[in-house]
């Protein structure tokens, strides 16, 4: 898609640039989907906070598994093989996010809302690397250089 605008760049780097582009677009869509579905479940449907948040996270995870599998990383790995790795990577990333925000809150570092917004930004390189190398490997890489 965006690779056509980078014809002067070697094919391997164009594939990486496209993956990074769609990963960042997905991050923005993720925020909107998660916040929007939480607002729907909690404020409009009246669900309990915990249930609304769990369902919004689950919906976002499900949506982005397919987003990453079919649009972003376009792996040749079987979807079942990628699915369990995706769940494991999400558990790791949620745990790291929770630990960092929790420790910052406990130690009085920064504003709680800013920590919640900024922490995923710093974890993005690790998450992208997990997806690129482990969860959705062997993208449609060129066979010749």
C-alpha positions in Angstrom: 0.0 0.0 0.0 2.3 2.8 1.2 5.3 0.9 -0.3 4.6 2.3 -3.7 5.6 5.7 -2.3 8.9 4.4 -1.1 10.2 2.9 -4.4 13.7 4.2 -3.8 14.0 2.2 -0.5 15.1 -1.5 -0.6 12.1 -3.9 -0.5 13.0 -5.3 2.9 12.9 -1.8 4.5 9.7 -0.9 2.6 8.0 -4.0 4.2 9.2 -2.8 7.6 8.0 0.7 7.0 4.6 -0.5 6.1 4.4 -2.7 9.1 5.4 0.2 11.4 2.9 2.5 9.7 -0.1 0.1 10.2 1.1 -0.6 13.7 0.9 3.1 14.6 -2.4 3.6 12.8 -3.7 0.6 14.8 -2.5 2.2 18.0 -4.7 5.2 17.3 -7.7 3.0 16.3 -7.1 0.9 19.5 -7.5 3.9 21.7 -10.7 5.0 20.0 -12.2 1.5 20.0 -11.2 0.8 23.6 -12.5 4.1 25.0 -15.6 4.1 22.8 -16.7 0.6 23.7 -16.0 1.3 27.4 -18.2 4.4 27.1 -20.9 2.4 25.4 -20.8 -0.5 27.9 -20.4 1.6 31.1 -22.3 4.9 30.5 -24.9 3.9 28.0 -25.7 0.3 28.8 -25.0 0.7 32.6 -22.7 -2.3 33.0 -20.5 -2.5 36.0 -17.1 -0.7 35.6 -15.1 -3.9 35.7 -17.3 -5.8 33.3 -17.4 -2.8 30.9 -13.6 -2.5 31.0 -13.0 -6.2 30.6 -15.4 -6.4 27.6 -13.8 -3.3 26.0 -10.3 -4.8 26.3 -11.6 -8.2 25.0 -13.3 -6.6 22.0 -10.2 -4.5 21.2 -7.9 -7.5 21.5 -10.1 -9.6 19.2 -10.4 -6.8 16.6 -6.6 -6.2 16.6 -5.7 -9.9 16.3 -7.5 -9.9 12.9 -6.1 -6.4 12.1 -2.6 -7.6 12.7 -3.0 -11.0 11.1 -4.7 -9.8 7.9 -3.7 -6.2 7.4 -0.6 -5.3 9.3 1.8 -8.2 9.5 0.2 -10.6 6.9 2.0 -13.6 8.2 2.1 -17.0 6.7 1.7 -18.6 10.1 -1.5 -20.5 10.8 -4.0 -18.3 12.7 -4.1 -20.8 15.6 -0.4 -20.6 16.0 -0.5 -16.8 16.0 -3.5 -16.6 18.2 -2.0 -18.2 21.3 1.2 -16.2 20.9 -0.9 -13.0 20.5 -2.8 -13.8 23.8 0.5 -14.4 25.6 2.1 -11.2 24.3 -1.0 -9.3 25.3 -0.8 -10.7 28.9 2.9 -9.7 29.0 2.2 -6.2 27.7 -0.8 -5.6 30.0 1.2 -6.9 33.0 4.1 -4.6 32.2 1.7 -1.6 31.6 -0.1 -2.3 34.9 3.2 -2.7 36.8 4.7 0.5 35.5 1.6 2.6 36.0 1.1 1.0 39.5 4.6 1.6 40.6 4.6 5.2 39.3 1.3 5.8 41.2 2.7 4.2 44.4 5.9 6.2 44.2 4.1 9.4 43.4 5.8 9.9 40.0 3.8 12.0 37.6 0.0 12.3 37.3 -1.9 9.1 37.2 -3.8 9.9 33.9 -0.5 11.0 32.2 1.2 7.7 33.3 -1.7 5.7 31.8 -1.4 7.6 28.5 2.4 7.6 28.3 3.3 4.1 29.4 2.0 2.3 26.3 4.1 4.8 24.2 7.3 3.6 25.9 6.2 -0.1 25.6 5.5 0.2 21.8 8.9 -0.8 20.6 8.8 -4.0 22.7 5.3 -4.8 21.6 6.2 -4.2 17.9 9.2 -6.5 18.2 7.2 -9.2 19.8 4.6 -9.1 17.0 7.2 -8.8 14.2 9.6 -11.5 15.4 7.4 -13.9 17.4 3.6 -13.6 17.0 3.3 -12.8 13.3 6.6 -13.9 11.8 7.5 -14.4 8.2 5.6 -11.6 6.6 5.4 -11.4 2.9 9.1 -10.8 2.7 10.8 -10.6 -0.7 12.7 -13.7 -1.7 15.3 -11.8 -3.7 17.3 -8.8 -2.7 
